[in-house]
């Protein structure tokens, strides 16, 4: 039985080890933040820090809000059904997405891209709002950009949201997505030699495969616990606070 603390740690390291994917998805957006900013500011890492910080605060806030919504929806399903039915099914769903995420991170199977394609339909309505905020001329502007771009279709985010869905409630779901977002932060905040080192490290095939293997291990562990959840689900109806792998 995983505790909430261990679930949060897993979410954090999933974000950290999988953050090479974030560079591909969000790296161009981070670069776009510099457009419109005074050249003298762009040349100073210290002066750029408020803009990057504000953008990432907005982005992670979106993840946290989405996690809270997912946790709330999952809680309503739990309250509307019997735990003996919902909890085991939820374990299997979370396990499937964690295994799919592991395959995704390890570049073994990119099945989660179909979720990104589905999310692109919603993104088409949000993207013009984000583009309307460019060029960024203030930290507040950067925060709004991050808040909108946090909804960018991403298979890794969607997989973690399935975890939040089964977390037991909105607070737990928000915590899981906050921890995940915090894991992605070093890559998108790092600058200079540190950023280059992180980028090289996470782009190494063995790092991607390690991240994938860890995610798959937790998914398989959840499958093992799925049967046990059916027997103990009635005990967790009002106290499912230990993450998706109760």
Secondary structure, DSSP 8 states (H G I E B T S, - for coil): ---HHHHHHHHHHHHHHTHHHHHHHHHHHHHHTTTTS-HHHHT-HHHHHHHHHHHHHHHHHHHHHHHHHHHHHHHHHHHHS-HHHHHHHHHHHHHHHHHHHHHHHTTS--TTHHHHHHHHHHHHHHHHHHHTT-S--SHHHHHHHHHHHTTS--HHHHHHHHHHHTSSSHHHHHHHHHHHHHHHHHHHH--HHHHHHHHHHHHSHHHHHHHHHHHHHHHHHHHHHHHHHHHHGGGGTTT--S-S--
